[in-house]
């Protein structure tokens, strides 16, 4: 079994920054993707950013230039540094782990990020 435990998030004013971290543990295959989705009230869950084992990263267009994803391969963690936050970034953020084709296999518990205007 695989567990993803998230930390960070919270409430910040527009223009501020937050950092979230996710730690993976359990029986994990050697090659995997770690990343983040988010879901705002009344909206579908959407990809924010993810990173493969080879370091290739993807970002949603809405966060490019503001968010940075990074991984610590030894610790099996993924961080999301979020700068220049906007009210529209308000959502529950979910860490995820995928093996093939970026299809999420495991999810974290979700962390609330709220950005006030």
DRENNUZA-691878 format. One line per field, with one value per atom (N, C-alpha, C): residue number from 1; atom name; z, x, y; chain. Coordinates in nm, 4 decimals. Each point is the difference from the previous one (the first is absolute). Example, Ala and Ser with C-alpha at 12.3 -4.5 7.8 and 13.67 -1.06 7.14 Angstrom:
% DRENNUZA-691878
resi <- c(1, 1, 1, 2, 2, 2)
name <- c(N, CA, C, N, CA, C)
Z <- c(0.7800, 0.0000, 0.0000, -0.0720, 0.0060, 0.0730)
X <- c(1.3190, -0.0890, 0.0900, -0.0350, 0.0820, -0.0770)
Y <- c(-0.5690, 0.1190, 0.1200, 0.1050, 0.1190, 0.1090)
chain <- c(A, A, A, A, A, A)
//
This chain:
% DRENNUZA-691878
resi <- c(1, 1, 1, 2, 2, 2, 3, 3, 3, 4, 4, 4, 5, 5, 5, 6, 6, 6, 7, 7, 7, 8, 8, 8, 9, 9, 9, 10, 10, 10, 11, 11, 11, 12, 12, 12, 13, 13, 13, 14, 14, 14, 15, 15, 15, 16, 16, 16, 17, 17, 17, 18, 18, 18, 19, 19, 19, 20, 20, 20, 21, 21, 21, 22, 22, 22, 23, 23, 23, 24, 24, 24, 25, 25, 25, 26, 26, 26, 27, 27, 27, 28, 28, 28, 29, 29, 29, 30, 30, 30, 31, 31, 31, 32, 32, 32, 33, 33, 33, 34, 34, 34, 35, 35, 35, 36, 36, 36, 37, 37, 37, 38, 38, 38, 39, 39, 39, 40, 40, 40, 41, 41, 41, 42, 42, 42, 43, 43, 43, 44, 44, 44, 45, 45, 45, 46, 46, 46, 47, 47, 47, 48, 48, 48, 49, 49, 49, 50, 50, 50, 51, 51, 51, 52, 52, 52, 53, 53, 53, 54, 54, 54, 55, 55, 55, 56, 56, 56, 57, 57, 57, 58, 58, 58, 59, 59, 59, 60, 60, 60, 61, 61, 61, 62, 62, 62, 63, 63, 63, 64, 64, 64, 65, 65, 65, 66, 66, 66, 67, 67, 67, 68, 68, 68, 69, 69, 69, 70, 70, 70, 71, 71, 71, 72, 72, 72, 73, 73, 73, 74, 74, 74, 75, 75, 75, 76, 76, 76, 77, 77, 77, 78, 78, 78, 79, 79, 79, 80, 80, 80, 81, 81, 81, 82, 82, 82, 83, 83, 83, 84, 84, 84, 85, 85, 85, 86, 86, 86, 87, 87, 87, 88, 88, 88, 89, 89, 89, 90, 90, 90, 91, 91, 91, 92, 92, 92, 93, 93, 93, 94, 94, 94, 95, 95, 95, 96, 96, 96, 97, 97, 97, 98, 98, 98, 99, 99, 99, 100, 100, 100, 101, 101, 101, 102, 102, 102, 103, 103, 103, 104, 104, 104, 105, 105, 105, 106, 106, 106, 107, 107, 107, 108, 108, 108, 109, 109, 109, 110, 110, 110, 111, 111, 111, 112, 112, 112, 113, 113, 113, 114, 114, 114, 115, 115, 115, 116, 116, 116, 117, 117, 117)
name <- c(N, CA, C, N, CA, C, N, CA, C, N, CA, C, N, CA, C, N, CA, C, N, CA, C, N, CA, C, N, CA, C, N, CA, C, N, CA, C, N, CA, C, N, CA, C, N, CA, C, N, CA, C, N, CA, C, N, CA, C, N, CA, C, N, CA, C, N, CA, C, N, CA, C, N, CA, C, N, CA, C, N, CA, C, N, CA, C, N, CA, C, N, CA, C, N, CA, C, N, CA, C, N, CA, C, N, CA, C, N, CA, C, N, CA, C, N, CA, C, N, CA, C, N, CA, C, N, CA, C, N, CA, C, N, CA, C, N, CA, C, N, CA, C, N, CA, C, N, CA, C, N, CA, C, N, CA, C, N, CA, C, N, CA, C, N, CA, C, N, CA, C, N, CA, C, N, CA, C, N, CA, C, N, CA, C, N, CA, C, N, CA, C, N, CA, C, N, CA, C, N, CA, C, N, CA, C, N, CA, C, N, CA, C, N, CA, C, N, CA, C, N, CA, C, N, CA, C, N, CA, C, N, CA, C, N, CA, C, N, CA, C, N, CA, C, N, CA, C, N, CA, C, N, CA, C, N, CA, C, N, CA, C, N, CA, C, N, CA, C, N, CA, C, N, CA, C, N, CA, C, N, CA, C, N, CA, C, N, CA, C, N, CA, C, N, CA, C, N, CA, C, N, CA, C, N, CA, C, N, CA, C, N, CA, C, N, CA, C, N, CA, C, N, CA, C, N, CA, C, N, CA, C, N, CA, C, N, CA, C, N, CA, C, N, CA, C, N, CA, C, N, CA, C, N, CA, C, N, CA, C, N, CA, C, N, CA, C, N, CA, C, N, CA, C, N, CA, C, N, CA, C, N, CA, C, N, CA, C, N, CA, C, N, CA, C, N, CA, C, N, CA, C, N, CA, C, N, CA, C)
Z <- c(0.0000, 0.0000, 0.0000, -0.0660, -0.0105, 0.0734, 0.0743, 0.0689, -0.0446, -0.0159, -0.0332, 0.1092, 0.0672, 0.1103, -0.0360, -0.0010, -0.0400, 0.1223, -0.0213, 0.1035, -0.0678, 0.0771, -0.0550, -0.0347, -0.0934, -0.0355, 0.1034, -0.0055, 0.0960, -0.0656, 0.0743, -0.0454, -0.0223, -0.1128, -0.0327, -0.0789, 0.0040, -0.0802, -0.1435, -0.0893, -0.1399, -0.0136, -0.0837, -0.0175, 0.0908, 0.0968, 0.0943, -0.0524, 0.0870, -0.0365, 0.1025, -0.0478, 0.0853, -0.0575, 0.0867, -0.0430, 0.0574, -0.0847, 0.0448, -0.0290, 0.0824, -0.0167, 0.0095, -0.0680, 0.0028, 0.0114, 0.0959, 0.0205, -0.0351, -0.0840, -0.0409, 0.0781, 0.0378, 0.0713, -0.0391, 0.0287, -0.0311, -0.1139, -0.0597, -0.1057, -0.1338, -0.0327, -0.1196, -0.1038, -0.1232, -0.1082, -0.0213, -0.0744, -0.0128, -0.0849, -0.0961, -0.0880, 0.0172, 0.0362, 0.0247, -0.0154, -0.0162, -0.0072, 0.1299, 0.0495, 0.1148, -0.0425, 0.0501, -0.0382, 0.0807, -0.0516, 0.0711, -0.0957, 0.0478, -0.0615, 0.0986, -0.0482, 0.0893, -0.0443, 0.0968, -0.0292, 0.0750, -0.0753, 0.0576, 0.0119, 0.0883, 0.0176, -0.1313, -0.0320, -0.1204, -0.1286, 0.0108, -0.1202, 0.0012, -0.1181, -0.0105, 0.0533, 0.0429, 0.0425, -0.1214, 0.0168, -0.1111, 0.0405, -0.0981, 0.0243, 0.0280, 0.1015, 0.0286, -0.0529, 0.0455, -0.0438, 0.0397, -0.0768, 0.0397, -0.0560, 0.0504, -0.0418, -0.0042, -0.1114, -0.0137, 0.0692, 0.0078, 0.0601, -0.0747, -0.1314, -0.0782, 0.0107, 0.0828, 0.0216, -0.0915, -0.0951, -0.0906, 0.0775, -0.0112, 0.0742, -0.0938, 0.0427, -0.0709, 0.0934, -0.0582, 0.0758, -0.0737, 0.0768, -0.0608, -0.0485, -0.1096, -0.0535, 0.1036, 0.0823, 0.0962, 0.1115, 0.0172, 0.1097, -0.0501, -0.1291, -0.0537, 0.0371, 0.0439, 0.0401, 0.1434, 0.0633, 0.1398, 0.0941, -0.0462, 0.0825, -0.0468, 0.0953, -0.0328, 0.0744, -0.0754, 0.0607, 0.0110, 0.1068, 0.0186, 0.0734, -0.0203, 0.0658, 0.0709, 0.1098, 0.0687, -0.0172, -0.0874, -0.0367, 0.1152, 0.0793, 0.1133, 0.1058, 0.0247, 0.1019, -0.0551, -0.1319, -0.0662, 0.0325, -0.0130, 0.0242, -0.1241, -0.0051, -0.1049, 0.0656, -0.0380, 0.0531, -0.1098, 0.0426, -0.0927, 0.0617, -0.0596, 0.0436, -0.0818, 0.0691, -0.0671, 0.0320, -0.1007, 0.0151, -0.0754, 0.0318, -0.0668, -0.0034, 0.1130, 0.0063, -0.0297, -0.0647, -0.0388, 0.0646, 0.0179, 0.0570, -0.0774, -0.1296, -0.0792, 0.0235, 0.0769, 0.0389, 0.1203, 0.0585, 0.1136, -0.0394, 0.0724, -0.0314, 0.1044, -0.0069, 0.0736, -0.0932, 0.0488, -0.0794, 0.0426, -0.0993, 0.0243, -0.0603, 0.0805, -0.0495, -0.0665, -0.1048, -0.0623, -0.0453, -0.0160, -0.0514, -0.1159, -0.1093, -0.1185, -0.0491, -0.0681, -0.0622, -0.1506, -0.0700, -0.1456, -0.0459, -0.1028, -0.0684, 0.0919, 0.1060, 0.0920, 0.0648, -0.0128, 0.0603, 0.1504, 0.0774, 0.1458, 0.0548, 0.0811, 0.0622, 0.1485, 0.0622, 0.1422, 0.0218, 0.1054, 0.0309, 0.1458, 0.0229, 0.1364, 0.0539, 0.1235, 0.0672, -0.0422, -0.0638, -0.0417, 0.1022, -0.0492, 0.0860, -0.0542, 0.0874, -0.0414, -0.0174, -0.1130, -0.0252, -0.0265, 0.0779, -0.0158, -0.0201, -0.1052, -0.0319, 0.0053, 0.0892, 0.0154, -0.0858, -0.0468, -0.0864, 0.0813)
X <- c(0.0846, -0.0846, 0.0878, -0.0494, 0.0728, -0.0777, 0.0721, -0.0615, 0.0643, -0.0822, 0.0467, -0.0489, 0.0939, -0.0345, 0.0429, -0.0958, 0.0238, 0.0190, 0.0731, 0.0152, 0.0126, -0.0251, 0.0065, -0.1383, -0.0079, -0.1276, -0.0407, -0.1247, -0.0513, -0.0628, -0.0024, -0.0645, 0.1052, -0.0112, 0.0971, -0.0713, 0.0541, -0.0554, 0.0502, -0.0746, 0.0400, 0.1384, 0.0813, 0.1375, 0.0986, -0.0517, 0.0859, 0.0469, 0.0691, 0.0593, -0.0346, -0.0059, -0.0167, 0.0846, 0.0345, 0.0737, -0.0686, -0.0184, -0.0590, 0.0973, -0.0098, 0.0849, -0.0841, 0.0454, -0.0690, 0.1055, -0.0194, 0.0937, -0.0672, 0.0662, -0.0515, 0.0704, -0.0760, 0.0581, -0.0743, 0.0642, -0.0623, 0.0699, -0.0714, 0.0542, -0.0114, 0.1004, -0.0020, 0.0953, -0.0445, 0.0862, 0.1125, 0.0998, 0.1190, -0.0227, -0.0899, -0.0235, -0.1434, -0.0152, -0.1335, -0.0023, -0.1172, -0.0236, -0.0652, 0.0448, -0.0643, -0.0461, -0.1140, -0.0483, -0.1192, -0.0646, -0.1102, -0.1162, -0.1186, -0.1236, -0.0661, -0.0982, -0.0804, -0.1462, -0.0857, -0.1427, -0.0634, -0.0525, -0.0717, -0.1477, -0.0721, -0.1432, -0.0756, -0.0756, -0.0819, 0.0755, 0.1293, 0.0807, 0.0606, 0.0436, 0.0653, 0.1429, 0.0491, 0.1388, 0.0897, 0.1035, 0.0883, 0.1464, 0.0811, 0.1425, 0.0604, 0.0873, 0.0755, 0.1426, 0.0674, 0.1368, 0.0384, 0.0903, 0.0538, 0.1402, 0.0688, 0.1386, 0.0297, 0.0559, 0.0410, 0.1333, 0.0378, 0.1289, 0.1167, -0.0148, 0.1102, 0.0075, -0.0868, 0.0024, -0.0895, -0.0625, -0.0902, -0.1224, -0.0294, -0.1109, -0.1054, -0.1223, -0.1123, -0.0677, -0.0505, -0.0736, -0.1275, -0.1044, -0.1185, 0.0360, -0.0581, 0.0294, -0.0277, -0.1004, -0.0411, 0.1020, 0.0939, 0.0970, 0.1434, 0.0219, 0.1355, 0.0588, 0.1252, 0.0677, -0.0263, -0.0965, -0.0322, 0.0264, -0.0260, 0.0178, 0.1232, 0.0670, 0.1152, -0.0118, 0.0132, -0.0044, 0.1422, 0.0255, 0.1316, -0.0156, 0.0977, -0.0038, 0.1308, -0.0113, 0.1155, -0.0154, 0.0831, -0.0182, 0.0359, 0.0973, 0.0395, -0.1105, -0.0615, -0.1047, -0.1381, -0.0111, -0.1273, -0.1024, 0.0436, -0.0898, -0.0132, -0.1083, -0.0203, -0.0493, 0.0602, -0.0379, -0.0616, -0.0870, -0.0591, 0.0154, 0.0868, 0.0175, -0.0948, -0.0865, -0.1021, 0.0226, 0.0329, 0.0245, -0.1065, -0.0077, -0.0947, -0.1400, -0.0427, -0.1288, -0.1154, -0.1009, -0.1192, -0.1227, -0.1071, -0.1224, -0.0470, 0.0221, -0.0437, 0.0854, 0.1062, 0.0773, -0.0624, -0.1020, -0.0679, -0.0609, 0.0363, -0.0471, 0.0539, -0.0488, 0.0624, 0.1043, 0.1215, 0.1101, 0.0284, 0.0113, 0.0215, 0.1319, 0.0821, 0.1205, -0.0400, 0.0720, -0.0315, 0.1276, -0.0124, 0.1090, -0.0553, 0.0769, -0.0405, 0.1156, -0.0332, 0.1032, 0.0005, -0.0984, -0.0010, -0.0956, 0.0399, -0.0898, -0.0607, 0.0712, -0.0439, -0.1359, -0.0489, -0.1288, 0.0149, -0.0652, 0.0151, -0.0369, 0.0899, -0.0222, -0.0328, 0.0654, -0.0218, -0.0156, -0.0796, -0.0267, 0.0326, 0.0410, 0.0117, -0.1362, -0.0018, -0.1264, -0.0598, 0.0781, -0.0477, 0.0357, 0.0425, 0.0391, -0.0635, -0.0631, -0.0682, 0.0994, -0.0106, 0.0722, -0.1044, 0.0041, -0.0962, 0.0768, -0.0347, 0.0670, -0.1044, 0.0203, -0.0956, 0.0415, -0.0974, 0.0282, 0.0189)
Y <- c(-0.1195, 0.1195, 0.1240, 0.1039, 0.1264, 0.1081, 0.0804, 0.1134, 0.1300, 0.1021, 0.1337, 0.0937, 0.0645, 0.0889, 0.1415, 0.0897, 0.1381, 0.0891, 0.1070, 0.1020, 0.1357, 0.1038, 0.1338, 0.0500, 0.0919, 0.0596, 0.1030, 0.0443, 0.0967, 0.1198, 0.1096, 0.1238, 0.1072, 0.0699, 0.1041, 0.1083, 0.1195, 0.1086, -0.0094, 0.0579, 0.0024, 0.0620, -0.0626, 0.0437, -0.0696, -0.0731, -0.0700, -0.1339, -0.0728, -0.1285, -0.1069, -0.1212, -0.1176, -0.1132, -0.0908, -0.1187, -0.1225, -0.0985, -0.1254, -0.1137, -0.1018, -0.1164, -0.1260, -0.1026, -0.1290, -0.1094, -0.0885, -0.1100, -0.1318, -0.0766, -0.1310, -0.1097, -0.0996, -0.1140, -0.1263, -0.1136, -0.1267, -0.0714, -0.0913, -0.0835, 0.0715, 0.0810, 0.0849, -0.0571, -0.0081, -0.0449, 0.1009, -0.0392, 0.0836, 0.1245, -0.0056, 0.1135, 0.0489, 0.1264, 0.0510, 0.1511, 0.0505, 0.1439, 0.0451, 0.1125, 0.0647, 0.1381, 0.0386, 0.1316, 0.0437, 0.1059, 0.0629, 0.0293, -0.0313, 0.0455, 0.0970, 0.0707, 0.0835, -0.0032, 0.0258, 0.0030, 0.1162, 0.0932, 0.1137, -0.0364, 0.0673, -0.0299, 0.0112, -0.1039, 0.0015, -0.0239, -0.0319, -0.0217, -0.1390, -0.0422, -0.1301, 0.0076, -0.1143, -0.0077, 0.0221, 0.0815, 0.0314, -0.0157, -0.0343, -0.0127, 0.1371, 0.0054, 0.1214, -0.0160, -0.1031, -0.0254, -0.1411, -0.0590, -0.1305, -0.0163, -0.1014, -0.0208, -0.1494, -0.0431, -0.1393, -0.0247, -0.1276, -0.0345, 0.0635, 0.0224, 0.0572, 0.1517, 0.0573, 0.1439, 0.0805, -0.0667, 0.0716, 0.0461, 0.1292, 0.0588, 0.0557, -0.0094, 0.0613, 0.0987, 0.1057, 0.1008, 0.0370, 0.0278, 0.0598, 0.1395, 0.0422, 0.1334, 0.1082, -0.0217, 0.1023, 0.0228, -0.0940, 0.0146, 0.0164, -0.0114, 0.0129, 0.1353, -0.0046, 0.1228, 0.0411, -0.0642, 0.0337, -0.1165, -0.1207, -0.1199, -0.0768, -0.0627, -0.0834, -0.1316, -0.1086, -0.1323, -0.0541, -0.0730, -0.0598, -0.1322, -0.0867, -0.1308, -0.0279, -0.0723, -0.0582, -0.1502, -0.0557, -0.1405, -0.0931, 0.0368, -0.0841, -0.0039, 0.1134, 0.0075, -0.0335, -0.0120, -0.0285, 0.1078, 0.1224, 0.1115, 0.0872, 0.0734, 0.0994, 0.1275, 0.1115, 0.1299, 0.0853, 0.0880, 0.0963, 0.1388, 0.0791, 0.1381, 0.0864, 0.0713, 0.0793, 0.1478, 0.0763, 0.1435, 0.0800, 0.1267, 0.0903, -0.0605, -0.0487, -0.0688, 0.0938, -0.0566, 0.0743, -0.0633, 0.0765, -0.0596, -0.1225, -0.0023, -0.1146, -0.1250, 0.0117, -0.1176, -0.0709, 0.0603, -0.0611, -0.1332, -0.1038, -0.1350, -0.0964, -0.1218, -0.1094, -0.0616, -0.0097, -0.0524, -0.1441, -0.0863, -0.1424, -0.0438, -0.0624, -0.0640, -0.1326, -0.0370, -0.1278, -0.0709, -0.1293, -0.0837, -0.0806, -0.0029, -0.0752, -0.0848, -0.1074, -0.0827, 0.0220, -0.0524, 0.0121, 0.1089, 0.0726, 0.0942, 0.1060, 0.0335, 0.1046, -0.0289, -0.1206, -0.0321, -0.0134, 0.0873, -0.0067, -0.1367, -0.0518, -0.1301, 0.0170, 0.0954, 0.0259, 0.1511, 0.0333, 0.1392, 0.0304, 0.1238, 0.0478, 0.0393, 0.0447, 0.0294, 0.1338, 0.0852, 0.1306, 0.1067, 0.1153, 0.1121, 0.1273, 0.0742, 0.1225, 0.1142, 0.0671, 0.1242, 0.1078, 0.1051, 0.1097, 0.1298, 0.0724, 0.1259, 0.1107, 0.0935, 0.1101, 0.1188, 0.0729, 0.1160, 0.1269)
chain <- c(A, A, A, A, A, A, A, A, A, A, A, A, A, A, A, A, A, A, A, A, A, A, A, A, A, A, A, A, A, A, A, A, A, A, A, A, A, A, A, A, A, A, A, A, A, A, A, A, A, A, A, A, A, A, A, A, A, A, A, A, A, A, A, A, A, A, A, A, A, A, A, A, A, A, A, A, A, A, A, A, A, A, A, A, A, A, A, A, A, A, A, A, A, A, A, A, A, A, A, A, A, A, A, A, A, A, A, A, A, A, A, A, A, A, A, A, A, A, A, A, A, A, A, A, A, A, A, A, A, A, A, A, A, A, A, A, A, A, A, A, A, A, A, A, A, A, A, A, A, A, A, A, A, A, A, A, A, A, A, A, A, A, A, A, A, A, A, A, A, A, A, A, A, A, A, A, A, A, A, A, A, A, A, A, A, A, A, A, A, A, A, A, A, A, A, A, A, A, A, A, A, A, A, A, A, A, A, A, A, A, A, A, A, A, A, A, A, A, A, A, A, A, A, A, A, A, A, A, A, A, A, A, A, A, A, A, A, A, A, A, A, A, A, A, A, A, A, A, A, A, A, A, A, A, A, A, A, A, A, A, A, A, A, A, A, A, A, A, A, A, A, A, A, A, A, A, A, A, A, A, A, A, A, A, A, A, A, A, A, A, A, A, A, A, A, A, A, A, A, A, A, A, A, A, A, A, A, A, A, A, A, A, A, A, A, A, A, A, A, A, A, A, A, A, A, A, A, A, A, A, A, A, A, A, A, A, A, A, A, A, A, A, A, A, A, A, A, A, A, A, A)
//
